[in-house]
């Protein structure tokens, strides 16, 4: 992965409204937080990089720790700055030159092992578990009850079967939650829950709790199980917390179920989403606090002090309040880990052994072939107002996006100015990637803006290319209002036409003159998002969408 791609990745998790209902997304320059109002002048500050699932806990814990002004060094006080980053993204950034944090809290110790495999072993050998949370299938309570919950146990392969069989889904759901089961999980190259989801299906298919091997992953029945599960995945999220938030806000017709942590269900489920503990077993994240082996002096002193604080009873009580299972046995477990939220502390009864670096890579490779290909229509505004740096930024970002698409994905490219021009129609990316890149590279700005006609044409292409084997998506970038459309006008019919065939719509308001109100309505109609961007952050926006569509971002081979 090149340096430009790494710089783009830093935005992936910091755009916290990725899946929020009626969301307007904007670029961000970082997600560093201290949890307190100001850093003292005599602060000995270190950076803590942590998985975003821990943010509800860590923000409160860091606030208490920083406000205590613990003395360290020579007249200094300890101070923590939080950087919330999914472990796959963190590894991609660290191997591309980002400064290593003093303290890293990933989801499990396999992630420091992956970083070591890629050339840096600074976080191995000095890790201590700080909290726990099992991987669960988050499901709407009403949906789960249709399947017999809580009296009937459900498993990973049950979900795979329902996902692959619309008739069975219709039988149980009665059609009130959509024609098919819609699943969500995180991108396995970015988030630990994404890789764990796939590995859990492998474990269930192999009927074993000890760690699976690469040979296990390559078995035909295992690959069939993963493919069946992936057939129902409606979207991939860059982060676990983002996925839980999206599910909670958008309701059961958006996602029937999603794979997240038990703590995520508690944080975003409002007791209407409950955790399903698969009877075959599951993984349990233990969130190790790993101190950088190269840290010395006051930095190491601060890291040791904060890690000790996280394990003490006051911070463990804060972990419990955030829905995490404390590791300090002095803490009595109660609400919110209770029946009100569907929590069963006797579960999981079977815990899968931690995966190896090789199996994480292997299951990521399997995912790229097992996930549903995307049938993507990309609409690019090339009107006269796009001339100059706008056009250069858009071309570079769009090219990067195409380079990250999967081999089996399909792309249609429509450029619009005086009229919409069908530059590439429903071509598989693998054998045509370079041709697509050259088409984008050759785009020039000139003329008016036929936004509505372009969207209408995009809907027409999807209507004639849609398939049960692909996921339909429309990505629209525009920097202005429609000035020249003849075939379509903005109305409910156009909104319905664009969102037909279960098409996800993402819109980008590029610059301050874009028609944000119209673009937002298209995004809402297609269960997608509006992004507000400019030349500075357009690459990050396309990078984030690449993760949603299963692009090759983060960690993987």
C-alpha positions in Angstrom: 0.0 0.0 0.0 1.5 3.4 -1.0 1.8 6.5 1.1 -1.0 8.3 -0.6 -3.4 5.4 0.2 -2.2 5.4 3.8 -3.0 9.1 4.2 -6.4 8.5 2.8 -7.0 5.7 5.3 -6.6 8.0 8.3 -10.0 9.4 7.6 -11.9 6.1 7.5 -12.9 5.8 11.1 -12.9 9.5 11.9 -15.9 10.2 9.6 -18.2 9.1 12.4 -21.5 9.6 10.6 -20.8 7.1 7.8 -24.0 5.2 8.2 -26.1 7.6 10.2 -29.7 8.2 9.0 -30.0 11.4 6.9 -26.3 11.9 7.5 -24.2 14.7 5.9 -20.6 13.4 6.0 -17.5 15.6 6.0 -13.8 15.0 6.0 -11.8 15.1 9.2 -8.2 15.6 9.9 -7.9 13.2 12.8 -9.6 11.6 15.8 -7.2 12.4 18.6 -9.0 13.1 21.8 -7.7 13.7 25.3 -11.0 13.6 27.3 -10.1 16.7 29.3 -10.3 20.4 28.5 -6.6 21.3 28.1 -3.2 19.8 28.3 -1.1 21.2 31.2 2.1 22.9 30.3 4.1 20.4 32.3 2.3 17.4 30.7 4.2 14.2 29.8 1.8 13.3 27.0 1.7 10.0 25.2 -0.6 8.7 22.4 -2.9 5.8 23.0 -4.1 4.1 19.8 -7.2 2.0 20.5 -9.9 0.2 18.7 -12.9 2.6 18.4 -15.2 0.0 20.2 -13.5 1.0 23.4 -14.1 4.8 22.9 -17.2 5.0 25.2 -15.0 3.5 28.0 -11.7 5.2 27.3 -13.0 8.7 26.9 -14.3 8.6 30.4 -11.3 6.8 31.8 -8.9 9.1 30.2 -10.8 12.1 31.5 -10.5 10.9 35.1 -6.9 9.9 34.6 -5.8 13.2 33.0 -7.7 15.3 35.5 -6.0 13.5 38.4 -2.7 15.0 37.2 -0.6 12.0 38.3 3.0 13.1 38.9 5.7 11.5 36.7 9.2 12.2 35.7 10.8 15.4 37.0 7.9 17.6 38.0 5.6 16.5 35.1 2.1 15.1 35.1 0.9 12.1 33.1 -1.4 12.8 30.1 -3.1 10.5 27.6 -4.2 11.5 24.1 -6.6 9.0 22.5 -6.4 8.0 18.8 -9.3 5.8 17.9 -8.3 3.6 15.0 -9.4 0.1 13.9 -6.4 -2.3 14.2 -6.1 -3.1 10.4 -6.1 0.6 9.6 -3.6 1.3 12.4 -1.2 -1.4 11.0 -1.5 0.1 7.5 -0.6 3.5 8.9 2.3 2.3 11.0 3.9 0.3 8.2 3.6 3.3 6.0 5.6 5.6 8.3 3.2 6.8 10.9 4.7 7.4 14.3 4.2 4.4 16.6 2.1 5.1 19.6 3.5 4.5 23.1 0.4 2.3 24.0 -1.8 0.3 21.7 -5.1 -1.3 22.6 -6.2 -3.5 19.7 -9.0 -6.2 19.9 -6.6 -9.1 20.4 -2.9 -10.0 20.3 -3.1 -11.4 16.8 -3.0 -7.8 15.5 0.4 -7.0 17.1 1.5 -10.3 15.6 0.3 -9.2 12.2 2.3 -6.0 12.6 5.4 -8.0 13.5 4.9 -10.2 10.5 5.0 -7.0 8.4 8.3 -5.8 9.9 7.7 -4.2 13.4 7.6 -6.3 16.5 7.4 -3.3 18.9 4.2 -4.4 20.6 4.7 -8.1 21.1 5.5 -9.5 24.5 4.2 -6.7 26.7 0.4 -6.9 26.5 -2.2 -7.2 29.3 -5.9 -7.8 28.8 -8.0 -4.8 30.0 -11.6 -5.9 29.3 -13.6 -8.5 27.4 -16.5 -8.7 25.0 -17.8 -11.7 23.0 -18.4 -11.4 19.3 -22.2 -11.8 18.8 -24.8 -11.6 16.1 -26.8 -8.4 16.9 -30.4 -8.9 15.9 -33.6 -6.9 16.4 -35.5 -8.4 19.3 -38.7 -8.7 17.1 -36.8 -10.6 14.4 -35.0 -12.9 16.9 -38.4 -13.8 18.5 -39.7 -14.9 15.2 -36.9 -17.5 15.2 -37.7 -18.7 18.7 -35.3 -16.6 20.7 -34.7 -16.8 23.6 -35.9 -20.4 23.9 -34.2 -21.6 20.7 -30.5 -21.4 20.1 -29.2 -19.9 16.9 -25.8 -20.3 15.2 -23.5 -19.0 12.6 -24.7 -21.6 10.1 -28.3 -20.9 10.8 -27.7 -17.3 9.7 -25.9 -18.6 6.6 -28.9 -20.8 5.7 -31.4 -18.0 6.2 -29.2 -15.7 4.2 -29.0 -18.1 1.3 -32.7 -19.1 1.3 -35.2 -16.3 0.7 -38.0 -18.8 1.0 -37.0 -19.8 4.5 -36.6 -16.1 5.4 -40.1 -15.4 4.1 -41.5 -18.3 6.1 -40.0 -17.1 9.4 -40.3 -13.3 8.9 -43.6 -13.2 7.1 -42.1 -10.6 4.8 -42.4 -7.8 7.3 -38.7 -7.2 7.5 -37.9 -7.3 3.7 -37.7 -9.8 1.0 -34.3 -11.1 2.1 -32.2 -11.2 5.2 -29.9 -8.2 5.2 -26.6 -8.7 7.1 -23.8 -6.3 8.0 -20.3 -6.9 9.2 -17.1 -4.9 9.2 -14.4 -4.9 6.6 -12.0 -7.7 7.5 -8.9 -5.7 6.4 -9.7 -2.9 8.7 -11.7 -4.1 11.7 -11.1 -7.1 14.0 -14.7 -8.0 14.0 -14.7 -8.4 10.2 -11.9 -11.0 10.3 -13.4 -12.7 13.3 -16.8 -13.0 11.6 -15.3 -15.0 8.7 -13.2 -17.1 11.0 -16.2 -17.9 13.2 -18.0 -19.2 10.2 -15.0 -21.4 9.4 -14.9 -22.6 13.0 -18.6 -23.5 12.9 -18.3 -25.3 9.5 -15.3 -27.3 10.8 -17.1 -28.0 14.1 -14.0 -27.2 16.2 -13.1 -24.8 18.9 -9.4 -25.0 18.7 -7.8 -22.7 16.1 -8.5 -23.5 12.5 -5.7 -23.8 9.9 -5.2 -22.5 6.5 -6.0 -26.0 5.2 -9.4 -25.8 7.0 -10.2 -22.5 5.3 -9.5 -24.0 1.9 -12.1 -26.8 2.4 -14.9 -26.6 -0.2 -17.7 -26.9 2.4 -16.1 -24.1 4.4 -15.9 -21.8 1.5 -19.5 -22.6 0.6 -20.6 -21.6 4.1 -18.7 -18.3 3.9 -20.1 -17.6 0.5 -23.7 -18.3 1.7 -23.2 -15.9 4.6 -21.7 -13.2 2.4 -24.6 -13.5 -0.1 -26.8 -11.6 2.4 -24.3 -8.9 3.4 -25.9 -5.6 2.4 -22.9 -3.4 3.4 -19.5 -3.5 4.9 -18.6 -1.0 7.6 -15.1 0.4 8.2 -15.7 0.1 12.0 -17.6 -1.9 14.6 -19.1 1.1 16.4 -20.2 2.7 13.2 -22.0 -0.5 12.2 -23.8 -0.8 15.5 -24.8 2.9 15.3 -26.1 2.5 11.8 -28.2 -0.5 12.6 -29.7 1.1 15.7 -30.6 4.3 13.8 -31.9 2.9 10.6 -34.1 0.0 11.8 -34.7 -3.6 10.9 -35.4 -3.0 7.2 -31.9 -1.6 6.8 -30.2 -4.5 8.5 -31.8 -7.6 10.0 -28.6 -8.5 11.8 -25.0 -7.5 12.2 -21.9 -9.0 13.7 -20.5 -6.8 16.4 -19.4 -7.0 20.0 -21.8 -7.5 22.9 -20.7 -4.1 24.2 -21.7 -2.6 20.8 -25.2 -4.0 21.2 -25.5 -2.4 24.6 -24.2 1.0 23.4 -26.4 1.3 20.4 -29.2 -1.2 20.7 -31.5 0.6 23.2 -32.7 -2.8 24.4 -34.4 -3.3 21.0 -31.4 -5.1 19.6 -30.2 -8.2 21.4 -27.0 -10.2 21.3 -27.3 -13.7 19.8 -24.6 -16.0 21.2 -24.0 -18.6 18.4 -24.3 -22.1 19.8 -21.3 -23.3 17.8 -19.1 -20.9 19.8 -17.6 -17.5 19.2 -14.5 -15.3 19.8 -14.0 -13.1 22.8 -12.0 -9.9 22.4 -9.8 -9.2 25.4 -8.5 -5.8 24.3 -4.8 -6.1 25.3 -2.9 -3.0 26.3 0.4 -3.3 24.6 3.3 -1.0 25.5 5.7 0.0 22.8 9.0 -1.9 23.6 11.0 1.1 22.4 9.3 3.4 24.9 11.7 4.6 27.6 11.9 7.2 30.4 8.9 9.2 31.2 6.9 7.9 28.2 7.2 4.3 29.5 6.4 5.5 33.0 3.1 7.1 31.8 2.2 4.1 29.8 2.7 1.7 32.8 0.8 4.1 35.0 -2.2 4.3 32.7 -2.3 0.6 32.1 -2.3 0.0 35.8 -5.1 2.5 36.2 -7.2 0.8 33.5 -7.0 -2.5 35.5 -8.0 -0.9 38.8 -11.5 -1.0 40.1 -12.6 2.6 39.3 -11.7 2.2 35.6 -13.1 -1.3 35.5 -16.4 0.1 36.7 -16.4 2.5 33.8 -15.7 -0.4 31.5 -18.8 -2.2 32.9 -20.9 1.0 32.4 -19.8 1.0 28.7 -21.0 -2.6 28.3 -17.7 -4.3 28.6 -17.0 -7.4 30.8 -14.4 -6.3 33.5 -11.3 -8.4 34.0 -10.9 -7.2 37.6 -12.9 -9.7 39.6 -13.5 -7.2 42.4 -16.1 -5.6 40.2 -19.5 -7.0 40.6 -21.1 -7.5 37.2 -24.6 -6.0 36.8 -26.4 -3.5 34.6 -26.1 -2.9 31.7 -24.9 -6.5 31.3 -28.3 -7.9 32.2 -31.4 -9.5 30.8 -32.9 -6.1 29.9 -30.3 -5.9 27.2 -30.6 -9.6 26.3 -27.2 -10.3 27.9 -26.5 -13.9 29.1 -23.3 -14.0 31.3 -23.3 -17.8 31.0 -22.5 -17.3 27.3 -20.5 -18.0 25.3 -20.2 -21.6 26.4 -17.7 -22.3 23.6 -14.9 -19.9 23.0 -12.8 -20.2 19.9 -9.1 -20.2 20.2 -7.3 -17.1 18.9 -6.4 -17.2 15.2 -2.9 -17.1 13.7 -1.5 -14.5 11.4 -1.7 -17.0 8.5 -5.4 -17.8 9.1 -6.3 -14.1 9.2 -4.6 -13.6 5.9 -6.2 -16.7 4.4 -9.7 -15.7 5.5 -9.2 -12.2 4.1 -8.3 -13.7 0.7 -11.3 -16.0 0.9 -13.6 -13.0 1.6 -12.5 -11.2 -1.6 -13.7 -14.2 -3.6 -16.7 -15.0 -1.5 -18.3 -11.6 -1.1 -21.0 -10.5 -3.6 -19.5 -8.5 -6.4 -20.6 -4.8 -6.7 -22.4 -3.5 -9.7 -21.3 0.0 -9.3 -22.4 3.0 -11.5 -20.1 6.0 -11.0 -21.4 9.4 -12.1 -18.8 12.1 -12.4 -19.5 15.8 -13.0 -17.3 17.2 -15.7 -19.1 20.5 -16.2 -17.1 23.7 -16.7 -17.1 24.6 -13.0 -15.0 21.5 -12.3 -12.0 22.9 -14.2 -8.6 23.2 -12.4 -7.8 21.6 -9.1 -11.3 20.2 -8.6 -11.0 18.1 -11.7 -7.5 17.0 -10.8 -8.5 15.9 -7.3 -11.6 14.1 -8.5 -9.6 12.2 -11.2 -7.0 11.1 -8.8 -9.5 10.0 -6.1 -11.7 8.1 -8.7 -8.7 6.4 -10.1 -7.6 5.3 -6.6 -11.1 4.0 -6.0 -11.1 1.9 -9.2 -7.6 0.5 -8.4 -9.0 -0.8 -5.1 -12.1 -2.4 -6.5 -12.3 -6.2 -6.6 -11.4 -8.3 -9.6 -15.0 -9.5 -9.9 -16.7 -6.2 -9.4 -18.5 -4.4 -12.2 -18.2 -0.7 -13.1 -20.2 1.6 -15.2 -18.8 5.1 -15.7 -20.9 8.1 -16.7 -19.4 11.5 -17.2 -22.0 14.4 -17.4 -21.8 18.0 -18.6 -23.9 19.1 -21.5 -25.3 15.5 -21.6 -24.5 12.3 -19.7 -21.9 10.2 -21.6 -21.7 6.5 -21.0 -18.0 6.0 -21.0 -17.8 2.4 -19.6 -20.9 0.2 -19.3 -21.0 -2.8 -17.0 -17.5 -4.0 -17.5 -15.8 -6.4 -15.0 -13.0 -4.6 -13.3 -10.3 -7.3 -13.3 -9.6 -7.5 -17.0 -10.5 -3.9 -17.7 -9.0 -2.0 -14.8 -6.3 -0.2 -16.7 -8.8 0.8 -19.5 -11.1 2.3 -16.8 -8.2 4.2 -15.3 -7.3 5.7 -18.7 -10.9 6.8 -19.3 -11.0 8.7 -16.0 -7.5 10.1 -16.6 -8.8 11.5 -20.0 -11.8 13.4 -18.5 -11.9 17.1 -19.1 -14.2 19.8 -17.7 -16.5 21.8 -20.0 -20.2 22.8 -20.3 -23.4 22.7 -18.2 -24.6 20.3 -15.6 -27.1 17.5 -16.5 -27.2 16.0 -13.0 -30.8 14.6 -13.2 -30.3 13.1 -16.7 -27.1 11.4 -15.5 -28.8 9.9 -12.4 -31.7 8.8 -14.6 -29.3 7.1 -17.0 -27.5 5.5 -14.1 -30.8 4.0 -12.9 -31.4 2.7 -16.4 -28.1 0.9 -16.5 -28.7 -0.7 -13.2 -32.2 -1.8 -14.2 -30.8 -3.7 -17.2 -27.7 -5.1 -15.4 -29.1 -6.0 -12.0 -28.6 -9.5 -10.7 -29.2 -11.5 -7.5 -25.5 -12.2 -7.5 -24.4 -8.6 -7.2 -24.9 -5.6 -5.0 -26.2 -2.5 -6.9 -24.6 0.9 -6.0 -24.8 4.4 -7.4 -22.0 6.9 -6.6 -22.8 10.5 -7.7 -20.2 13.4 -7.5 -21.4 16.9 -8.4 -20.2 20.4 -7.7 -23.3 22.4 -8.8 -27.0 22.5 -9.4 -28.6 20.9 -12.5 -28.7 23.4 -15.3 -29.4 21.5 -18.5 -31.3 18.2 -18.0 -34.0 17.4 -20.6 -35.1 13.8 -20.0 -35.5 13.8 -16.2 -36.5 16.3 -13.6 -36.1 16.1 -9.8 -39.2 14.5 -8.4 -40.3 11.4 -6.4 -40.3 9.4 -9.6 -36.6 10.1 -10.2 -35.8 9.3 -6.6 -37.6 6.0 -6.8 -36.0 5.2 -10.2 -32.5 5.8 -8.8 -33.1 3.7 -5.7 -34.9 0.8 -7.5 -33.4 -2.7 -7.5 -32.2 -2.2 -4.0 -29.6 0.3 -5.1 -27.4 1.9 -2.5 -26.8 5.6 -3.3 -23.8 7.6 -2.1 -23.6 11.3 -3.2 -20.7 13.7 -2.9 -21.3 17.5 -2.7 -18.0 18.6 -4.1 -17.4 22.2 -3.0 -19.6 24.9 -1.6 -21.7 25.4 -4.8 -23.0 21.8 -4.9 -26.8 21.2 -4.5 -26.6 19.6 -1.1 -30.3 19.4 -0.5 -31.0 17.4 -3.7 -28.0 15.2 -3.2 -29.1 14.4 0.3 -32.5 13.3 -0.8 -31.0 10.9 -3.3 -28.7 9.5 -0.6 -31.6 9.0 1.8 -33.7 7.3 -0.9 -30.9 4.8 -1.6 -30.1 4.1 2.1 -26.7 5.7 1.6 -25.0 9.0 2.6 -24.2 12.4 1.4 -20.6 13.4 1.8 -19.5 17.0 1.8 -16.0 17.3 0.3 -13.5 19.5 -1.4 -10.1 19.1 -3.1 -8.4 18.5 0.3 -10.5 15.5 1.3 -12.0 14.0 -1.8 -9.4 11.2 -1.8 -10.4 10.3 1.8 -14.1 10.2 0.8 -13.5 7.8 -2.1 -11.2 5.8 0.2 -14.0 5.4 2.8 -16.5 4.3 0.1 -14.0 1.8 -1.1 -14.2 0.1 2.3 -18.0 0.1 2.2 -17.9 -1.7 -1.1 -15.3 -4.3 0.0 -12.2 -2.6 -1.6 -8.7 -3.7 -0.9 -7.9 -1.4 2.0 -6.2 -2.0 5.3 -4.4 -5.3 6.1 -4.4 -8.2 3.7 -2.6 -10.0 1.0 
